[in-house]
Amino acid sequence: MTAALTFLGAAGTVTGAKFLVATDGARLLLECGMFQGLRELRARNWEAPPVRPETLAAVLLSHAHIDHSGYLPRLVRDGFEGPIFCSPGTADLLKILLPDAARLQEEEADFRNRNGATRHRPALPLFTVADAERALRLVKPVAFDQPFSPARHVDARFRMSGHILGASTVEVVASGRRLVYSGDLGRYDVPIMRDPVAVASADTLLVESTYGDRLHPAGDATPVITQAVQRAADVRGWLLVPAFAIGRTQDLLYVLRELEEAGRIPRLPVYLDSPMGIESTAIYQRHPEEHDPATTQITAEGKRPFVPSRFHLCPTADDSKKLNGVDGPGIIIAGSGMATGGRILHHLRHRLADERTTVLFVGYQAAGTRGRLLRDGAARLRIFGEEVSVRATIMATDALSAHADQGEIIRWLRGFTRPPAMTYCVHGEPAAAAALRAVIEQHLGWRCAVAADLQQIEL
């Protein structure tokens, strides 16, 4: 019996993760991500499926982020009817992420049709909310470390990767060969999530390389967060924090509560102005099995890990608008994390020109985004067609990243008891993947290559 793997995404890029595993008896798709970012990458979402969906026995997901799961509704729309296996936490997060992605698709198509901004008559969404709901009905949660069989003569297992809630490494054994995929690896010794679980062996290993060419800043984010909160209190202004709804928002709430209890920051009102952030925080609270010992102890003491002392939820648009008339000091956490959309834009438009405002970025800001422009010192910012003066103080920290850096990736790799026969660097820009490959070869002495788009290998 033979087994082969084809790289259908996340090879030479950090997006669109899809890996086709083909054995003599079954075809499985490992990940089912949307391409995001550059226009030429996004265009691949609209191409004919790289594999006939009806021929797939199952899909296995490492976690819920859209670049790993977001193509699922389209796959189902095009004929896939098999099970979608993932961890329980991932299954819960998919319930909010996939319908939200579908609504964005429908809204964009509607906007293009109303404004004539399309070459297609009519413009259509890549998939609909109905497609997302059909995909969700196929999801089959499997507990961590529980062996299962996604197809005939194929065995699999999920282990915690520590990246976000539900994030997993994936092991597939087919035709006597063991494939291990790192998914997105989390970090060590950080709040909330447990450390990535070690894997003992693999014949073929796929390892992510998002930060394969760099190390995260030494120390943690608390000094910058402390400074930002104290400034808001001192000038009686607002601290605006653009934050990703899943992972980063929970990290922030946890840190703010910890700093309050330690007496390091004043207890300001904290407004979570993100419907998805509210839902995902509730999901984090429902999965204590993934929490690290410190977070587990906080819960055992009767405290709520993600609830600062003066905490307010803003589930509706009216709740969000009312904040415009509230005097500071206070803290608003809202999406999107790079200020490319969402409710944070309304707050930025309303408060950037006020020198009492502080804006704190807590994640990577891609080139061309409003977040990047502000980090780079823009004096004016265009929001909703309006030029807004920037008099606010802009601060940033990269210490809350949920991705393992080069050193942490190597630390996880050292957990193998024997070297894989072959290792492939995936999910990284070319420079990052190449740097990680060189470090793996130099420090571990393993055979390693950078995966190429559409490359097929034998397992």
N, C-alpha and C positions, 0 to 999 in steps of 0.2 A: 504494500500500500504506500501511496505517496501523499504528500501534503505540500501546498504552495501558498505563498502570500504575495499579494499585489498591493503596492502603495497607491491609493486612489486619492490621497489628500494628506495634508500635514507632512509633506516631503518637500523640503526647500522653502517652506513657509510655516507659520504657526497656526494656520487656520484650515478649516475644512477636513478635519480628521476622518479618514475612512481607510480601513485596511481589509481587504478581501482574503479570507482563509478558505482554501478549496482543498477538499480531500476526495478520495475516491467515492465517498458516499454522501457528502454534504458540502454546501457552500454557506459560510457564515460571514456576516459583516461585523467587524470589530470597530466600533464607533460609527456615527452617522451625522457628522457635523456639517454645518453650513460654512461656505467660504465668506469671509468678511474682509473689510479693508479696501484694498486697491480695486478699481473698477474691473480690471481684467480677471481678478480672482472672483469677484462677485458674479461675473458673467458665467462662471462655470456652474453656478447653481441652476442656471436655466438650460444648460445643455442636456442632451439625452442622458438618462441615468447611466453611470459607468458600468453597471451590472444590472441585468434584468431583475427587477425587484421580486417577481413571482418565483424566481429560481432560488431565492435565499431561504434557508431553513430557519434562521434566527438572526437577531442583532444582539450584540453584547456592548453595553455602555460602561465607560469608566466613570463618568460623572455627567452632571446636568448642564454645564455651560454650553451655550449655543454653538460654539465652534466644534463641539463634540456630539451634540444631540439635535441641533436645529433643523437638520434635513429630514428628520423622521416623518413629519407630516407629508412632505412631498413623496417620500418613498412609499408611504401608505397610499397616497393618492394615485401613484403609478402602478399599484398592484401588489405591494407586500402585504401579507396576511399572517405572518408567523409571529412568534413571541419575541418580546423585547426584554432581555434580562438586564437587571441592574440591582444595585443595593437598595434597601428600603428608603434611606435618606434621599438618594437620587430620584427614586420613584415619586416621592412627595414633592421635591423641587420641580420636577417636570410638569406637575399639575399647574404650576403658576407660570413657568417659563414658556412652554410650548404655546398655550393659548395667547400669551402676551405677544410672542413673536408673530403669531398668525394675525392678531389684530393690527400690528404694525404693517404687515404686508397688505392687508385689506385697506387700511387708511392711506397708504402710499398710492395704491392703485386708484382709489377714489379721488385723491388729490390730483393725480396726473390726468384723469379723465375730465375733471371739472375745469382744469386750467389748460388743457390741450398740450401738456408737457409730455407727449408720448408719440412714438413712431408707430405704435400698435393701436388698433381700433377694435375694441376698447383695450386699454391696459388692464392686465389681469394680475392678481396676486400670485406669488410663487406657490402659496398654499393658503387655505382658509382656516377659520376657527373650527369648522366642521371636520376638516382633515386632521387638525391637532387633536380633537376629541376622539376621533377614530384611532389615532396612534396611541393615545393614553389607554384605551381599552385593551391594547395588546401588551401593556407593560406587566412584567412578572418579577416582583421583588424577590431577591435571594439574600439571605443573611451573609455577613462576612464570614469567611472561612468554611462555609458550607459547600461541599462538593455538589455539583449538579451536572446534568447532561443536556446541553442545548440542542444537540442533534445526535443521530445514531452514530455510535462508536466515537463520540467526542465527549470529553470531560472538561469541566471548567471550575474556576474558583475565583472569588473576589477577596482581596485583602485591603485594609485601610491604607490610603496613600497620604492622608492628612492635608490635602489641598483645600477642599471645602467640605461641607457636610456631604456625606455619601460618596466622596471621591474614592476610587479604588484602583489598585493595580489589578491586572487581569491575567490569569493563567489559562491557557488552552492546551489540552493534550489531544493530539489527533495523529493517527497513523504511527503511533509510537514516538512521536516527537513532541517536545514541550516548548511552547511559545509563551513568553512572558512579555507583557506590555506594561510599562510604568504608568500609563496615563499621565496626568499632571501631578508631579510629586509636590507634596507640601514641605514645610520647613520643620526643623527640630527646635524643641524647647521654646515654643511660642504659645500664647494663651489659647484656650478653648479646645483646639483640636489635638488629638493624640499624634505622636510622632509617626512617620511612615513605617509600616511594618516590613521587616526584612523578608527577602525571598531567598531560598537556599540555592536553587539551580534552574537552569534553562538551557535548552539547545540553541534557541534563537531568542535574542532579547531586543526589544524596541524600547529605547529610552528617550524621554523628552529632552529637549535642549534649549528651551525658551531662554534661560539665562546661562547657557553653557559657556559663555565667554566673559562672565563677570561675577563679582562677589557683591552681596548686599552690604550696605553701610554697617559698620560695627555698632553695637548697641541697639537700643530699641527706640520706639517713636515717642516715648513719654516726655522727653524734654521739649520737643517741638510742640506737642499737643498742650502741655502745661503752659508754655509761653503764649500760645494762641488764645487759650481760654483766659489767661490772666490779662492779656491785652484787652479782650472784649469786656471784661469786668472793669478794668481801670478806666476805659474811655466811655463806658456805658453804651457800647455798640453791639453789633451782631457778628457772630462767628458763623460763616457759611462754609459748609463742608460738602463738596460734591463727592458722592460715594457710591460705589457699586452696591446694589441691593443685597447680593448674596456674598457673604464672607466679609467684605470690608466693613459694611454697616455693623455687623455683629461684633467685629473686632473693636470698632470705635466705641460702641456702647459699653462693652466690657471694660475697656481702658478708662473711659470717663468715670464709670462707677468705682473702679479701683482707685483712681486718683482722688476722687471725692472722699472715699473712706479713709484714705491715708492723710487727708488734710492738705494735699498738695495743690488743689485747685478749689476755687469757690464753687458752691452748689448753684449753678445757673440753671434756668429752665432749658430743657433739651427737647426739641421738637423733631420727631421722625416724620418727615414730610415725603413719604414714599409708600404707596400702596403695596408694591412688591416687597419693599424692605420690611414693612409691617408683617406681611404674610411669611416671608422667609425667616424672620426672627422667631415667629411662633413655631415654625418647623424646627429650627435649631433647638428650641426649648423642649420639643417633643422627642428629641433623640439624644438623651443623656448617655447612651451607650457609646457615643463617639467622643464624649467630652474627656479632656485630660483630667488627671487627679485633682488639680487645683480647682477647676470648674466644678467637678463633682462634689468637692468639699464645700464649696460655696452654696450649692443647692442643698446639701445635707444640713447646713446651718439655717435653712429656711429663707435664704436670700435668693433673689432672682438675678442671675449673672448678667443679663442684658438690660437691666432697668436702673438708670441713674435715679437719684432721689427726687428730682423734679421733672418727671418724664411725661411727655404729651405725644399722643398719636394724631396724625393728620390724614385720615383715610380719604377724605373727599377734596375735590377742587375748592369748594367753599372754605374748608378748614385751612387750606393753603393760602388762599387769598386774604383771609382774616389776619394772617401774620404781618401783612403790609401795614396794618394800623397798630401794631403792638410795639411799644418802646423796648429798647434793649436795657440791660444786656441779656443776651440769650444765644443759644446755639441751634442752628437749623442743619439737619443732615438730610440731603435730598439727592436724587439721581438727576442726570447721569454722572458717572464717575469722571468723565472727561469733558463735562459741560457741553456735550454735543446735542442734547435734547433734555426733555423732562422738566420737572418743576424747578430745578436749580436755576434754570435760565430766567424764570420770572423773578426770583430773588436777586439774581445778579443784576438784572436790568433795573430793579428797584433800588438796589443798595450799593452798587459799585462806585457810584459817584460820591458816596459819603465817606469821608476820611476816617470815620469811626469804625467802619466795617473792616473785618479781617476775613480773608478767604484762605482756607487751608486745604491743599491738595494732598491726598494720602495714597495716591496710586500713580502708575505710569500714565503719562500724557503723550499720546501719539502725535506725530507731526501733523500740522494742519488743523488740529482741534482747538476749540476756544481755551480749553485747559492749558494746552501747550503755549498758546499765545500769551496768556496771563502769566504763566511761569517764566516766560522769556522776557517779560517786562513791557507788554503792550500798554500804550497810554490810552488807547481807545479800543472798544470792542463792539462789533456789530451784532445786535441781538434783536430778532424779530423785525429786521429792516431798519432798526434805529441805531445810530451811533451813540454809544454810551461812554462817557469819560471814566477812566479808572483812577480813582483817588484812594481806593481801599489798599490796605496792606496785604500783600500776597505772600503766603508761606507754603512750605511743602516739606514732606518727608517721604522717603521710599522704604522706610523700615517696616511697613506693614504688608509688604508683598507676600502673596500666598504661594508663590512659586519658589521651589528650591533653587539656590544659586549653584554655581559650579562646584563649590566645596561640598555642599549638601548633597548634590547628585552623586559625587564620588563617595561620600559617606554611605549612601544607600547602596551603591554598587559593591562596596566592600563587605556587605552582608552576605553576598553569595559565597557558598562554601567551595565552589569550583567555578572557573570561568565559563561563560557560555561559549559554545562553538563559534558563534558569530553575533556581534552586537551592531545594531543600526541606530544612528541618531536621527530622530524624527522631531516634528513639532518645534522647529526652530528656524530662524532666518539663516541663510547660508553661512555667514561669518560665525554665528553662535554655534551652529552644528559642527562646523569644521574645527573650532577651538575645542569643543568638548571631545570630539574624536581624537584629537592630538593628545589631550590630557589623559584619556582612557588608555591609549596606546603607551604613553610614556610612563604613567604612574602605576597602571595595573598590568600592563603587558598583554592586554587582550586584543584579539582581532576585532577591528571596528571599522565601519564605513558610514558615510552619510547617505541616507536613503535618497533615491532619485524618484521624481514623480513618474508614476506608471511603471516603475521597475517591478519585475516579478522575480521572486527568489524561491528556492526550495527550502523547506524547513528541516 
